[in-house]
């Protein structure tokens, strides 16, 4: 059986696609956000861990890369610095107040945990090939590492409600030198 590819990453002219793993790995979709957050105050609803990419899968990092997004923050524009293992400083969050009914009423505070593995060997592609898989991605590669998370069909949760069918994609741009991640969505 072919597994759904849940997370896509682009780094150094290679596309990495992640699918559900049958065993625990250092990469995952969803699950608890087990980090200390500082910086911009926000709430009352939590930010969501969309995925964590294990350090060994792409960059040889000594830590997993947490990909965080404000699912309950309509039009979320988030920027954060990874200060160390288990520490994240929120540098920017718009809006800072969450909504009770965004993206839809009773949206859970935690996304289902799904261990991930690389689907295949990384594919050699240029950025435009990677970007055309998702609607309205930046035309030029915006960061050394770009990650795209389209709405999943097989994790038991809708990310966007009726918007899932519109192809809303969460995008993460990671500046490796400054360890800053920017996240937003495109549709």
C-alpha positions in Angstrom: 0.0 0.0 0.0 1.3 3.5 -0.9 1.4 5.9 2.0 0.2 9.5 1.7 3.1 11.9 1.6 2.4 14.4 4.4 5.4 16.8 4.5 7.7 18.0 1.7 11.0 19.7 2.1 13.4 21.4 -0.3 17.1 21.9 0.4 20.1 22.1 -1.9 18.2 21.2 -5.1 16.7 18.1 -3.5 13.1 17.4 -2.5 12.4 15.2 0.5 9.0 13.7 0.9 7.9 12.3 4.2 5.2 9.6 4.7 3.8 7.7 7.7 6.3 5.3 9.3 5.4 2.1 11.0 8.0 2.5 13.7 9.0 5.5 15.8 11.5 7.9 14.1 13.0 11.3 14.9 10.5 13.0 12.4 6.8 13.3 12.9 3.6 15.0 11.9 1.7 16.6 14.8 2.0 15.6 18.4 2.7 17.7 21.5 4.7 20.9 21.3 7.3 20.0 24.0 9.3 23.2 24.0 9.6 26.3 26.2 8.1 29.3 24.3 9.1 32.8 25.0 8.8 36.2 23.2 5.5 37.5 21.8 2.6 36.9 24.1 -0.3 35.1 22.5 -3.5 33.1 23.2 -5.6 31.9 24.6 -5.3 28.9 22.3 -1.9 27.2 21.8 0.3 27.2 18.7 0.4 23.8 17.0 3.3 21.5 16.2 2.6 20.8 12.5 5.7 18.6 12.1 9.2 17.9 13.5 11.9 17.0 11.0 14.6 14.9 12.6 18.1 16.3 12.4 19.5 13.3 10.5 16.9 13.3 7.7 17.9 16.5 5.9 20.5 18.7 7.4 22.5 16.6 9.7 21.4 18.8 12.6 22.0 17.7 16.1 18.3 18.4 16.9 14.9 18.0 15.4 13.5 21.0 13.6 10.1 21.9 15.1 7.7 23.4 12.5 5.1 25.5 14.4 2.0 27.3 13.1 -0.9 29.0 14.7 -3.8 27.0 13.4 -6.3 28.9 15.6 -4.8 32.3 14.5 -6.6 33.4 11.3 -4.1 34.3 8.6 -1.2 33.3 10.9 2.1 34.9 10.1 4.7 33.5 12.5 8.4 34.0 12.9 10.5 32.2 15.6 14.1 31.5 16.6 15.2 28.1 17.8 17.3 29.1 20.8 18.4 25.6 21.6 17.0 22.1 22.2 13.6 22.7 23.7 13.6 26.5 23.6 11.9 28.7 21.0 11.6 32.5 21.0 8.5 33.9 19.2 9.8 36.9 17.3 6.6 37.8 15.4 3.0 36.5 15.5 0.1 38.1 13.7 -2.6 38.0 14.9 -1.6 37.5 18.6 -5.1 36.6 19.7 -6.6 33.2 18.7 -10.1 32.5 17.6 -12.5 29.9 19.1 -13.9 29.0 15.7 -10.9 29.2 13.4 -10.2 27.2 11.3 -13.5 25.7 12.5 -15.4 25.2 15.7 -13.8 22.7 18.2 -10.5 22.5 16.4 -8.3 20.4 18.7 -5.4 21.9 20.7 -3.2 19.0 19.5 -2.7 17.4 16.0 -2.6 13.6 15.8 0.9 12.2 16.2 2.1 10.4 13.1 5.7 9.1 12.9 7.3 10.0 9.6 10.0 8.5 7.4 11.5 9.5 4.0 9.3 8.2 1.2 12.1 7.6 -1.2 15.6 8.8 -1.9 15.6 12.6 -2.2 14.6 13.7 -5.7 17.0 16.0 -7.6 14.8 19.0 -8.7 15.1 22.7 -8.9 13.1 25.0 -6.7 10.5 25.9 -9.4 9.6 22.2 -9.8 9.2 21.9 -6.0 7.1 25.1 -5.8 4.7 24.2 -8.6 3.3 21.3 -6.5 1.7 23.8 -4.2 -0.5 26.8 -5.0 1.0 30.3 -4.8 4.4 29.4 -3.5 7.1 32.2 -3.8 8.6 32.2 -7.3 12.1 32.5 -6.0 13.5 30.2 -3.3 12.9 32.3 -0.1 15.2 30.3 2.3 17.9 27.6 2.3 15.3 25.1 3.6 11.6 25.4 2.5 9.0 23.0 3.9 5.4 22.6 2.6 2.6 20.8 4.4 -0.6 20.4 2.3 -3.9 19.3 4.0 -3.5 15.6 4.9 -6.2 13.1 4.0 -5.2 10.2 6.2 -4.4 11.4 9.7 -8.0 11.5 11.0 -8.2 15.3 11.2 -9.1 18.1 8.8 -6.7 21.1 9.0 -8.9 23.6 7.3 -12.4 22.2 7.3 -14.0 23.1 3.9 -10.6 24.8 3.0 -8.9 21.4 2.7 -10.3 21.0 -0.8 -8.8 24.5 -1.7 -5.3 23.2 -1.3 -4.3 25.5 1.5 -0.6 24.7 2.2 1.4 25.7 5.3 4.9 26.9 4.3 8.0 27.0 6.5 11.2 28.9 5.6 14.2 28.1 7.7 17.3 30.4 7.8 19.9 27.9 9.0 22.6 30.4 10.0 20.3 32.5 12.2 18.1 29.5 13.2 14.9 31.5 12.4 11.8 29.9 11.0 9.0 31.9 9.2 5.6 30.2 8.8 2.5 31.2 6.8 0.0 29.7 4.5 -0.7 29.9 0.8 -3.8 29.0 -1.2 
